[in-house]
Amino acid sequence: MPKSPFEPGDRPDNSGMRKGLTSYGDQGFSLFLRKAFIKGAGFTDAALDRPVIGIANTGSAYNPCHGNAPQLIDAVKRGVMLAGGLPMEFPTISIHESFAAPTSMYLRNLMSMDTEELVRAQPMDAVVLIGGCDKTVPAQLMGAASAGIPSIQLITGSMLTGNHRGERVGACTDCRRYWAKYRADEIDVEESVDVNNQLVASVGTCSVMGTASTMACIAEALGMTMPGGASPPAVTADRIRIAEQTGRQAVQMARDRLTIDKILTPEAFENAMTVLLAIGGSTNGIVHLTAIAGRMGLEIDLAALDRMGRNTPVLLDLKPSGQHYMEDFHGAGGMATLLRELKPLLKLGAITVTGRTLGEEIERAGPGFRQDVIRQAANPIYPQGGIAVLRGNLAPGGAIIKQSAADPRLMEHEGRAVVFENIEDLAARIDSDDLDVTAQDMLVLKNIGPKGAPGMPEAGYIPIPRKLARAGVKDIVRISDGRMSGTAFGTIVLHVTPESAIGGPLAHVRNGDRIRLSVANREIALLVPDDEMERRAKESPVIEPTAGRGYRKLFLQSVTQADKGVDFDFLRAEKMVGKAPREG
């Protein structure tokens, strides 16, 4: 009697369609039923006998950053089939920064759970993660890190730039610049409408070094994309070719069993931190890297990051720290050009999704060519890394400033606090002519941290008070426990930890208090005696926010602070096994 093709144990590796069988109490029947249904979709036994490659589809009408997802999926499928695999597309949550309330960060962890559980639940030998907009790439890498199978990231790519009255413009640094002009009465309604039509010239992610571009570069630095995968714009043939290569490589990773833990090592995270500093990357990159590392059982050492920053110059001349756009970065050779210049600072032995080391990939990229977007180390955009870590009695757990996009005149500054208790208070008073504020003051916004808002929104980019904007003020020191977009600029202190909503010192700052900022000394200090702060805490005790049901309840019960990645505590690895970068 011939052996049944439905015996699940006839393959020693339990791979392909035999992987993760549904529990019916009879494994043979589970495989029999699975094959019956998939054959109903028109598949043959020959197709089902190949390595199965899952393709996470985050296309959505609400997500213009992923508007090219159908073309990318077609190219990935082509690559998978050319390599002898079986592509299986499946949908996951899709999050767009501008279409998610109260903030996309509120849903990042939910998307990571969705990604992890669908990768774990469905039969696949490797997975291609298609993402681009700010929170999607971190969520996918977090979920994949926890799921543990061979995984490769495919970035959707940046949008093209537009043209407004002879000036090249692109989202979203120019969005903020033109909105500031409108608030200051420097442009009229008609021009604001005209520029609005040009700021986003195609589908794709923001064309500057915002969070999406930062995470694209970080993903490649981690070794999680095909070489050159960070920079091709969304609507180019280069991006489609990368997608096809990604599909081919996913099959090879499945055959080699190149699981994600072999790639996301402490050395990989150190490389990502070096790149984050050198590109003038989004401050959000730290939060996301911390969350991804936490899934691997690694703590990100913020003190070590700051030490690295003192020796890692900003080399990438992109807005908001420089002048160019992502399509210029791609034309300059993309990450290969940057990594070549950073080579003395990198851990070259880190393994990438190709199975080769980062050092080998840099060598394979060739010698490079003359260009003016990526500077040499001897001629940087900014002499230190784009991000500095601050500490002091206002932020015992740390705070962040993007020093490469700040006003040098304000980075050593002492001023009077002008306090807003929450976002609603800010909205009600920031444009009032009666607001007691000068350009020498410091704007303080409370209750926009992980629990306070909730979701740690990008409200840390507090607008210049209208009466100051009309007077020509372009920057003022701003302090909060929230985040800001990577596309934003200014002297802005963020991620103050612990946040005010759980009783951090920020909760007890009052109008008129003096605050000292010293980026050189890495200090953010509230010049109020300790006994006065203790008196205020007893006088006005903080009541942490709660919710009665649903995801909001889960979020408020489980979310960690910024220094732990704003992940859910139960999603981090069960045991922390080390730090990144490693000591020494």
C-alpha positions as a printed NumPy array, in Angstrom:
array([[  0.   ,   0.   ,   0.   ],
       [  1.525,   3.383,  -1.004],
       [  2.364,   5.797,   1.753],
       [ -0.193,   8.577,   2.271],
       [  0.96 ,  12.036,   1.137],
       [ -0.905,  13.461,   4.102],
       [  1.326,  12.086,   6.825],
       [  2.761,  15.22 ,   8.467],
       [  5.87 ,  13.479,   9.704],
       [  7.211,  12.431,   6.299],
       [  9.525,  15.454,   6.285],
       [ 12.089,  15.653,   9.037],
       [ 12.017,  19.488,   8.987],
       [  8.226,  19.877,   9.144],
       [  8.436,  22.742,   6.651],
       [  6.259,  24.228,   3.928],
       [  2.565,  23.393,   4.115],
       [  3.281,  20.827,   6.838],
       [  4.394,  23.549,   9.217],
       [  2.239,  24.569,  12.146],
       [ -0.719,  22.312,  11.497],
       [ -4.103,  23.324,  12.878],
       [ -5.056,  21.311,  15.959],
       [ -7.805,  18.804,  15.158],
       [ -6.404,  15.941,  17.22 ],
       [ -5.358,  14.136,  14.039],
       [ -2.303,  15.567,  12.243],
       [ -2.891,  13.553,   9.1  ],
       [ -6.401,  14.944,   8.82 ],
       [ -5.071,  18.471,   9.54 ],
       [ -2.758,  18.26 ,   6.519],
       [ -5.442,  16.566,   4.414],
       [ -7.872,  19.4  ,   5.145],
       [ -5.301,  22.161,   4.637],
       [ -4.326,  20.801,   1.24 ],
       [ -7.928,  20.414,   0.222],
       [ -8.642,  24.071,   0.854],
       [ -5.506,  25.429,  -0.764],
       [ -6.053,  23.208,  -3.787],
       [ -9.451,  24.863,  -3.977],
       [ -7.531,  28.046,  -4.797],
       [ -5.992,  26.284,  -7.788],
       [ -2.666,  25.108,  -6.393],
       [ -1.117,  21.794,  -7.455],
       [  0.915,  19.35 ,  -5.388],
       [  4.032,  20.51 ,  -7.27 ],
       [  3.465,  24.095,  -6.092],
       [  2.746,  23.02 ,  -2.525],
       [  5.987,  21.061,  -2.284],
       [  8.158,  24.199,  -2.387],
       [  9.45 ,  26.503,   0.385],
       [  6.571,  28.735,   1.432],
       [  7.353,  32.456,   1.612],
       [  4.854,  34.673,   3.397],
       [  4.489,  38.239,   2.122],
       [  3.04 ,  40.694,   4.649],
       [  0.87 ,  43.099,   2.676],
       [  0.351,  46.473,   4.384],
       [ -1.313,  48.16 ,   1.433],
       [ -4.269,  50.355,   2.392],
       [ -6.286,  53.187,   0.891],
       [ -5.534,  55.021,   4.143],
       [ -1.787,  54.661,   3.625],
       [ -0.351,  56.643,   0.661],
       [  3.147,  55.755,   1.894],
       [  2.348,  52.19 ,   0.794],
       [  0.616,  53.157,  -2.446],
       [  3.067,  51.061,  -4.463],
       [  2.396,  47.877,  -2.448],
       [  0.661,  46.05 ,  -5.349],
       [  3.687,  46.521,  -7.626],
       [  6.096,  45.471,  -4.88 ],
       [  4.075,  42.351,  -4.109],
       [  4.07 ,  41.342,  -7.779],
       [  7.846,  41.758,  -7.928],
       [  8.405,  39.825,  -4.688],
       [  6.234,  36.989,  -5.964],
       [  8.234,  36.928,  -9.188],
       [ 11.479,  36.708,  -7.224],
       [ 10.136,  33.948,  -4.996],
       [  8.998,  31.847,  -7.955],
       [ 12.231,  32.428,  -9.88 ],
       [ 14.038,  30.974,  -6.871],
       [ 11.725,  27.975,  -6.629],
       [  9.537,  29.086,  -3.749],
       [  5.795,  29.45 ,  -3.269],
       [  4.722,  33.047,  -2.442],
       [  1.75 ,  33.463,  -0.097],
       [  0.524,  37.024,   0.393],
       [ -1.4  ,  37.868,   3.563],
       [ -2.736,  41.146,   5.005],
       [ -1.764,  42.794,   8.265],
       [ -2.615,  46.041,  10.003],
       [ -1.425,  49.128,   8.106],
       [ -0.721,  52.374,   9.959],
       [ -0.217,  55.799,   8.388],
       [  1.185,  58.659,  10.442],
       [ -1.373,  61.23 ,   9.257],
       [ -4.452,  58.992,   9.284],
       [ -4.243,  57.384,  12.754],
       [ -5.884,  58.838,  15.86 ],
       [ -4.809,  59.666,  18.459],
       [ -1.36 ,  58.876,  17.036],
       [  0.176,  56.106,  14.971],
       [  2.497,  55.251,  17.87 ],
       [ -0.553,  54.174,  19.864],
       [ -1.074,  51.356,  17.329],
       [  2.536,  50.306,  16.676],
       [  2.513,  47.597,  19.333],
       [ -0.838,  46.288,  18.106],
       [  0.589,  46.005,  14.586],
       [  3.622,  44.19 ,  15.964],
       [  1.332,  41.685,  17.702],
       [ -0.666,  41.227,  14.505],
       [  2.515,  40.63 ,  12.522],
       [  4.001,  38.224,  15.078],
       [  0.903,  36.117,  15.493],
       [  0.106,  35.851,  11.775],
       [  3.71 ,  34.859,  11.023],
       [  3.555,  32.311,  13.834],
       [  0.085,  30.981,  12.999],
       [  0.389,  30.48 ,   9.231],
       [  2.673,  28.019,   7.429],
       [  5.702,  29.877,   6.062],
       [  9.398,  29.086,   5.952],
       [ 10.379,  32.763,   5.636],
       [  8.558,  36.075,   5.538],
       [  8.941,  39.251,   3.487],
       [  7.845,  42.302,   5.474],
       [  6.64 ,  45.155,   3.239],
       [  6.506,  48.468,   5.09 ],
       [  7.586,  52.07 ,   4.94 ],
       [  5.529,  54.586,   6.913],
       [  6.94 ,  55.598,  10.288],
       [  5.613,  52.901,  12.625],
       [  5.185,  50.027,  10.174],
       [  8.835,  49.028,   9.787],
       [  9.471,  49.062,  13.567],
       [  6.263,  47.107,  14.181],
       [  7.195,  44.515,  11.568],
       [ 10.75 ,  44.101,  12.875],
       [  9.447,  43.824,  16.451],
       [  6.904,  41.175,  15.447],
       [  9.367,  39.243,  13.31 ],
       [ 11.987,  39.339,  16.067],
       [  9.52 ,  37.691,  18.42 ],
       [  8.295,  35.155,  15.831],
       [ 11.863,  34.052,  15.144],
       [ 11.666,  32.724,  11.557],
       [ 13.832,  33.859,   8.592],
       [ 12.659,  37.399,   7.838],
       [ 13.593,  40.107,   5.358],
       [ 12.381,  43.711,   5.231],
       [ 11.263,  45.403,   2.006],
       [ 10.96 ,  49.176,   2.286],
       [  8.219,  50.813,   0.205],
       [ 10.489,  53.76 ,  -0.644],
       [ 10.34 ,  57.539,  -0.508],
       [  8.112,  59.87 ,  -2.515],
       [  9.412,  62.179,  -5.235],
       [  9.886,  65.896,  -4.581],
       [  7.578,  68.568,  -5.964],
       [  8.083,  72.118,  -7.195],
       [  6.458,  75.211,  -5.718],
       [  6.979,  78.473,  -7.619],
       [ 10.452,  77.428,  -8.683],
       [ 11.459,  75.96 ,  -5.308],
       [ 11.963,  72.241,  -4.807],
       [  9.807,  70.984,  -1.938],
       [  9.047,  67.673,  -0.25 ],
       [  7.271,  66.272,   2.772],
       [  7.538,  66.845,   5.503],
       [ 10.197,  69.319,   6.669],
       [  8.882,  71.719,   4.03 ],
       [  5.326,  71.046,   5.26 ],
       [  6.335,  72.369,   8.665],
       [  8.351,  75.245,   7.206],
       [  5.48 ,  76.489,   5.059],
       [  2.942,  76.026,   7.834],
       [  5.179,  78.147,  10.087],
       [  5.238,  80.794,   7.337],
       [  1.452,  80.729,   7.182],
       [  1.134,  81.07 ,  10.978],
       [  3.534,  84.027,  10.869],
       [  1.5  ,  85.691,   8.049],
       [  4.468,  85.4  ,   5.681],
       [  2.323,  83.641,   3.049],
       [ -1.381,  83.945,   2.299],
       [ -4.131,  81.313,   2.038],
       [ -3.744,  81.049,  -1.746],
       [ -0.055,  80.183,  -1.516],
       [ -0.681,  77.714,   1.308],
       [ -3.119,  75.887,  -0.992],
       [ -0.661,  75.983,  -3.897],
       [  2.223,  74.52 ,  -1.883],
       [ -0.092,  71.913,  -0.356],
       [ -0.551,  70.507,  -3.879],
       [  3.207,  70.08 ,  -4.352],
       [  4.555,  68.839,  -1.013],
       [  3.704,  65.176,  -1.7  ],
       [  4.443,  64.618,  -5.376],
       [  3.89 ,  60.846,  -5.471],
       [  3.113,  57.859,  -3.295],
       [  5.862,  56.853,  -0.896],
       [  7.271,  57.904,   2.451],
       [  8.542,  61.368,   3.386],
       [ 11.377,  62.517,   1.15 ],
       [ 13.537,  63.874,   3.985],
       [ 15.295,  62.183,   6.902],
       [ 12.096,  61.706,   8.883],
       [ 11.264,  58.591,  10.828],
       [ 10.353,  56.564,   7.73 ],
       [ 13.674,  57.29 ,   5.998],
       [ 15.506,  56.804,   9.296],
       [ 13.976,  53.363,   9.789],
       [ 14.759,  52.446,   6.175],
       [ 18.427,  53.241,   6.775],
       [ 18.387,  51.509,  10.161],
       [ 16.835,  48.387,   8.631],
       [ 19.656,  48.176,   6.11 ],
       [ 22.266,  48.888,   8.803],
       [ 20.791,  46.056,  10.88 ],
       [ 21.323,  43.746,   7.907],
       [ 17.588,  43.207,   7.47 ],
       [ 17.222,  44.444,   3.857],
       [ 18.881,  43.622,   0.58 ],
       [ 21.975,  45.801,   0.049],
       [ 20.782,  49.101,  -1.378],
       [ 17.264,  48.498,  -0.067],
       [ 16.928,  51.72 ,   1.953],
       [ 17.082,  54.488,  -0.621],
       [ 15.324,  53.795,  -3.986],
       [ 12.231,  56.022,  -4.325],
       [  8.865,  54.275,  -4.323],
       [  7.984,  54.815,  -7.982],
       [ 11.329,  53.811,  -9.549],
       [ 12.45 ,  50.681, -11.355],
       [ 15.263,  50.411,  -8.797],
       [ 12.665,  49.852,  -6.077],
       [ 10.909,  47.143,  -8.101],
       [ 14.206,  45.362,  -8.757],
       [ 15.006,  45.425,  -5.043],
       [ 11.6  ,  43.826,  -4.455],
       [ 12.353,  40.996,  -6.882],
       [ 15.763,  40.434,  -5.263],
       [ 14.062,  40.383,  -1.853],
       [ 11.746,  37.576,  -2.976],
       [ 14.66 ,  35.525,  -4.306],
       [ 16.67 ,  36.034,  -1.126],
       [ 13.738,  35.044,   1.096],
       [ 13.759,  31.589,  -0.538],
       [ 17.488,  31.241,   0.062],
       [ 17.072,  32.298,   3.684],
       [ 14.383,  29.637,   4.119],
       [ 16.689,  26.963,   2.68 ],
       [ 19.62 ,  28.121,   4.801],
       [ 17.43 ,  28.555,   7.874],
       [ 18.904,  32.003,   8.37 ],
       [ 16.665,  32.978,  11.271],
       [ 16.312,  36.551,  12.476],
       [ 18.23 ,  35.983,  15.714],
       [ 21.388,  35.367,  13.667],
       [ 21.048,  38.863,  12.2  ],
       [ 19.692,  40.989,  15.059],
       [ 22.792,  40.704,  17.24 ],
       [ 24.359,  43.319,  19.559],
       [ 26.797,  44.123,  16.738],
       [ 23.904,  44.773,  14.35 ],
       [ 22.265,  47.155,  16.815],
       [ 25.557,  48.98 ,  17.328],
       [ 25.82 ,  49.43 ,  13.549],
       [ 22.262,  50.758,  13.489],
       [ 23.065,  53.222,  16.276],
       [ 26.125,  54.456,  14.39 ],
       [ 24.044,  54.998,  11.262],
       [ 21.269,  56.72 ,  13.233],
       [ 23.81 ,  59.222,  14.537],
       [ 25.538,  59.721,  11.185],
       [ 22.392,  60.408,   9.154],
       [ 20.981,  62.997,  11.555],
       [ 18.165,  60.512,  11.999],
       [ 14.828,  60.899,  13.702],
       [ 14.766,  60.867,  17.485],
       [ 12.023,  58.256,  17.088],
       [ 14.711,  55.897,  15.823],
       [ 15.982,  55.466,  19.39 ],
       [ 12.555,  54.466,  20.694],
       [ 12.042,  51.969,  17.866],
       [ 15.554,  50.479,  18.081],
       [ 15.057,  50.048,  21.822],
       [ 11.774,  48.222,  21.24 ],
       [ 13.248,  45.913,  18.577],
       [ 16.267,  45.16 ,  20.759],
       [ 13.983,  44.43 ,  23.711],
       [ 12.325,  41.671,  21.69 ],
       [ 15.784,  40.068,  21.343],
       [ 16.518,  40.374,  25.054],
       [ 18.856,  43.335,  24.621],
       [ 18.834,  46.664,  26.432],
       [ 19.909,  49.741,  24.475],
       [ 22.554,  51.56 ,  26.524],
       [ 21.669,  55.262,  26.14 ],
       [ 24.86 ,  56.366,  27.89 ],
       [ 26.899,  54.353,  25.396],
       [ 24.832,  55.805,  22.545],
       [ 25.736,  59.289,  23.737],
       [ 29.418,  58.36 ,  23.955],
       [ 29.238,  57.017,  20.406],
       [ 27.632,  60.274,  19.335],
       [ 30.616,  62.319,  20.429],
       [ 32.755,  60.407,  17.91 ],
       [ 30.232,  59.918,  15.092],
       [ 29.738,  62.98 ,  12.882],
       [ 26.627,  63.705,  10.808],
       [ 27.656,  62.992,   7.219],
       [ 24.354,  62.986,   5.359],
       [ 23.306,  66.356,   3.927],
       [ 19.533,  65.785,   4.083],
       [ 16.739,  67.88 ,   5.518],
       [ 16.1  ,  68.695,   8.31 ],
       [ 19.804,  68.652,   9.292],
       [ 20.972,  69.489,   5.745],
       [ 19.564,  70.486,   2.356],
       [ 18.946,  67.439,   0.132],
       [ 16.211,  64.793,  -0.227],
       [ 16.084,  60.978,  -0.28 ],
       [ 16.186,  60.731,  -4.086],
       [ 19.496,  62.653,  -3.917],
       [ 20.779,  60.205,  -1.314],
       [ 19.893,  57.356,  -3.65 ],
       [ 21.632,  59.056,  -6.566],
       [ 24.735,  59.463,  -4.402],
       [ 24.991,  55.699,  -3.915],
       [ 22.69 ,  55.332,  -0.927],
       [ 23.746,  53.37 ,   2.102],
       [ 26.778,  51.838,   0.404],
       [ 28.386,  55.286,   0.121],
       [ 27.556,  56.142,   3.723],
       [ 28.696,  52.792,   5.132],
       [ 31.955,  53.028,   3.228],
       [ 32.686,  56.339,   4.932],
       [ 31.635,  54.963,   8.34 ],
       [ 33.656,  51.764,   7.963],
       [ 36.121,  52.483,  10.819],
       [ 33.172,  52.82 ,  13.235],
       [ 31.21 ,  49.724,  12.166],
       [ 31.131,  46.118,  13.332],
       [ 31.959,  44.65 ,   9.927],
       [ 31.471,  41.028,  10.962],
       [ 27.727,  41.39 ,  11.519],
       [ 25.701,  38.971,   9.357],
       [ 23.089,  40.295,   6.921],
       [ 20.093,  38.688,   5.191],
       [ 22.363,  37.733,   2.288],
       [ 24.346,  35.441,   4.577],
       [ 27.367,  37.655,   4.005],
       [ 28.799,  40.104,   6.529],
       [ 28.274,  43.85 ,   6.417],
       [ 31.969,  44.262,   5.616],
       [ 31.673,  41.902,   2.665],
       [ 28.653,  43.81 ,   1.355],
       [ 30.538,  47.111,   1.577],
       [ 33.374,  45.608,  -0.451],
       [ 30.97 ,  44.178,  -3.029],
       [ 29.439,  47.64 ,  -3.52 ],
       [ 32.657,  48.892,  -5.132],
       [ 34.794,  51.998,  -4.669],
       [ 32.129,  54.716,  -4.983],
       [ 32.196,  57.96 ,  -6.97 ],
       [ 32.245,  61.73 ,  -6.525],
       [ 29.059,  63.208,  -5.076],
       [ 28.042,  66.007,  -2.705],
       [ 25.244,  64.485,  -0.602],
       [ 27.27 ,  62.239,   1.715],
       [ 30.212,  64.067,   3.248],
       [ 33.597,  62.666,   4.151],
       [ 34.329,  62.321,   7.849],
       [ 36.82 ,  65.184,   7.635],
       [ 34.106,  67.544,   6.385],
       [ 30.895,  66.667,   8.259],
       [ 27.53 ,  68.4  ,   8.294],
       [ 27.753,  68.395,  12.083],
       [ 30.815,  67.362,  14.12 ],
       [ 28.932,  65.035,  16.496],
       [ 26.079,  62.589,  16.09 ],
       [ 22.683,  64.103,  15.379],
       [ 21.209,  63.027,  18.727],
       [ 22.391,  63.762,  22.27 ],
       [ 21.15 ,  62.126,  25.471],
       [ 20.391,  64.533,  28.334],
       [ 20.   ,  63.807,  32.029],
       [ 19.286,  65.808,  35.145],
       [ 16.737,  66.256,  37.895],
       [ 14.043,  67.018,  35.289],
       [ 14.747,  63.769,  33.438],
       [ 16.273,  61.146,  35.779],
       [ 15.629,  58.441,  33.156],
       [ 16.977,  60.555,  30.33 ],
       [ 15.777,  62.848,  27.571],
       [ 16.737,  63.392,  23.937],
       [ 17.618,  66.386,  21.772],
       [ 18.302,  66.387,  18.03 ],
       [ 21.287,  68.691,  18.253],
       [ 22.03 ,  68.691,  14.517],
       [ 18.649,  70.37 ,  13.848],
       [ 18.764,  72.8  ,  16.788],
       [ 19.727,  76.47 ,  16.996],
       [ 23.328,  76.606,  18.31 ],
       [ 22.488,  79.816,  20.178],
       [ 19.898,  78.018,  22.308],
       [ 21.77 ,  74.827,  23.18 ],
       [ 23.332,  76.507,  26.224],
       [ 20.392,  78.373,  27.696],
       [ 18.587,  79.169,  30.921],
       [ 15.024,  80.425,  30.835],
       [ 11.653,  80.763,  32.469],
       [  9.143,  77.907,  32.093],
       [  5.899,  78.612,  30.264],
       [  3.821,  75.549,  31.109],
       [  1.008,  73.794,  29.24 ],
       [ -0.658,  71.01 ,  31.195],
       [ -1.718,  68.941,  28.162],
       [ -2.453,  69.122,  24.436],
       [ -5.845,  70.737,  25.024],
       [ -4.285,  73.466,  27.142],
       [ -1.676,  74.046,  24.44 ],
       [ -4.296,  74.356,  21.709],
       [ -6.354,  76.769,  23.775],
       [ -3.555,  79.208,  24.656],
       [ -0.609,  78.969,  22.245],
       [ -2.015,  81.522,  19.795],
       [ -3.403,  83.933,  22.368],
       [ -2.025,  87.466,  22.307],
       [ -2.365,  87.383,  26.105],
       [  0.099,  84.488,  26.504],
       [  2.897,  85.604,  28.83 ],
       [  5.91 ,  84.469,  26.793],
       [  9.142,  85.815,  25.336],
       [ 11.705,  84.286,  22.993],
       [ 13.994,  83.658,  25.991],
       [ 11.467,  81.444,  27.764],
       [ 11.143,  77.659,  27.585],
       [  7.843,  76.095,  26.537],
       [  6.978,  73.035,  28.666],
       [  4.253,  70.598,  27.59 ],
       [  3.142,  67.874,  30.02 ],
       [  1.105,  64.695,  29.637],
       [  2.069,  63.675,  26.11 ],
       [  4.162,  60.676,  27.11 ],
       [  3.377,  56.991,  26.537],
       [  0.487,  56.964,  29.038],
       [ -0.317,  60.643,  29.168],
       [ -1.844,  61.203,  25.738],
       [ -1.86 ,  58.137,  25.38 ],
       [  0.582,  56.893,  22.766],
       [  3.342,  59.533,  23.029],
       [  2.201,  61.69 ,  20.077],
       [  4.469,  63.894,  17.984],
       [  3.238,  66.995,  19.771],
       [  6.696,  67.725,  21.151],
       [  7.192,  70.   ,  18.145],
       [  5.307,  72.742,  19.974],
       [  4.493,  75.571,  17.584],
       [  6.129,  78.938,  18.102],
       [  3.527,  81.106,  19.888],
       [  1.783,  83.098,  17.177],
       [  2.697,  86.495,  18.553],
       [  6.383,  85.499,  18.6  ],
       [  6.171,  83.973,  15.111],
       [  4.726,  87.212,  13.769],
       [  7.623,  89.047,  15.409],
       [ 10.106,  86.903,  13.473],
       [ 11.053,  84.339,  16.129],
       [ 12.081,  81.082,  14.389],
       [ 13.064,  78.918,  17.363],
       [ 12.497,  78.651,  21.094],
       [ 13.474,  75.929,  23.579],
       [ 10.683,  73.38 ,  23.957],
       [ 10.521,  70.545,  26.488],
       [  8.082,  67.623,  26.762],
       [  7.691,  63.941,  27.549],
       [  6.444,  63.321,  23.998],
       [  7.994,  62.792,  20.596],
       [  8.401,  64.873,  17.465],
       [  8.482,  63.94 ,  13.827],
       [ 11.883,  63.214,  12.351],
       [ 11.026,  65.827,   9.748],
       [ 10.865,  68.54 ,  12.425],
       [ 13.618,  70.9  ,  13.52 ],
       [ 14.389,  73.243,  16.406],
       [ 15.843,  73.236,  19.913],
       [ 13.46 ,  70.65 ,  21.3  ],
       [ 13.964,  68.367,  24.308],
       [ 11.913,  65.164,  24.017],
       [ 11.214,  61.803,  25.712],
       [ 11.588,  63.265,  29.228],
       [ 11.567,  60.146,  31.428],
       [  9.738,  59.318,  33.616],
       [  6.748,  61.013,  32.037],
       [  4.524,  63.455,  33.88 ],
       [  1.455,  61.161,  33.765],
       [  3.135,  58.69 ,  36.132],
       [  4.531,  61.324,  38.481],
       [  7.851,  62.215,  36.873],
       [  9.424,  65.551,  37.89 ],
       [  7.989,  67.168,  34.766],
       [  4.521,  66.852,  36.341],
       [  5.461,  69.397,  38.997],
       [  7.03 ,  72.13 ,  36.857],
       [  5.183,  75.438,  37.257],
       [  5.04 ,  78.699,  35.327],
       [  8.026,  80.866,  36.165],
       [ 10.353,  78.024,  37.252],
       [ 13.864,  78.368,  35.871],
       [ 15.235,  75.569,  33.675],
       [ 18.802,  75.138,  32.447],
       [ 19.658,  73.355,  29.188],
       [ 23.291,  72.517,  28.5  ],
       [ 23.794,  70.231,  25.536],
       [ 27.569,  70.423,  26.006],
       [ 27.162,  69.023,  29.52 ],
       [ 24.252,  66.768,  28.477],
       [ 22.128,  68.388,  31.181],
       [ 18.464,  69.36 ,  31.544],
       [ 17.977,  70.795,  35.04 ],
       [ 15.002,  72.259,  36.861],
       [ 16.355,  74.978,  39.173],
       [ 13.908,  74.271,  41.976],
       [ 15.02 ,  72.888,  45.388],
       [ 14.312,  69.215,  46.081],
       [ 12.219,  69.993,  49.165],
       [  9.987,  72.292,  47.102],
       [  9.496,  69.54 ,  44.519],
       [  8.576,  67.094,  47.298],
       [  6.066,  69.606,  48.678],
       [  4.47 ,  70.035,  45.234],
       [  4.242,  66.265,  44.744],
       [  2.386,  65.866,  48.061],
       [  0.186,  68.872,  47.365],
       [ -0.798,  67.709,  43.862],
       [ -0.439,  63.913,  43.663],
       [ -0.551,  62.428,  40.169],
       [ -3.327,  59.999,  39.301],
       [ -2.209,  57.717,  36.492],
       [ -4.63 ,  57.447,  33.538],
       [ -6.779,  54.329,  33.272],
       [ -9.408,  52.917,  30.921],
       [-12.341,  50.607,  31.484],
       [-11.982,  48.272,  28.533],
       [-10.452,  47.431,  25.194],
       [ -7.115,  48.153,  23.651],
       [ -6.785,  51.419,  25.546],
       [ -6.969,  49.514,  28.822],
       [ -4.325,  47.045,  27.639],
       [ -2.14 ,  49.915,  26.466],
       [ -2.284,  51.886,  29.709],
       [ -1.692,  48.789,  31.834],
       [  1.233,  47.487,  29.81 ],
       [  3.144,  50.236,  28.007],
       [  6.714,  50.949,  29.085],
       [  8.523,  54.272,  29.222],
       [ 10.598,  55.761,  26.391],
       [ 13.857,  54.276,  27.672],
       [ 12.311,  50.793,  27.268],
       [ 10.977,  51.466,  23.78 ],
       [  7.304,  52.244,  24.611],
       [  6.653,  48.55 ,  23.988],
       [  4.24 ,  46.44 ,  26.011],
       [  6.029,  44.858,  28.955],
       [  4.65 ,  41.398,  28.121],
       [  6.012,  41.532,  24.551],
       [  9.635,  42.063,  25.514],
       [ 11.856,  39.003,  25.738],
       [ 11.289,  36.944,  28.867],
       [ 14.902,  37.455,  29.859],
       [ 17.323,  40.279,  29.116],
       [ 20.612,  38.718,  28.021],
       [ 22.808,  41.724,  27.322],
       [ 23.228,  45.296,  26.161],
       [ 23.811,  47.008,  22.866],
       [ 26.409,  48.181,  22.317],
       [ 28.299,  45.597,  24.298],
       [ 30.568,  46.819,  27.07 ],
       [ 33.972,  47.783,  25.711]])
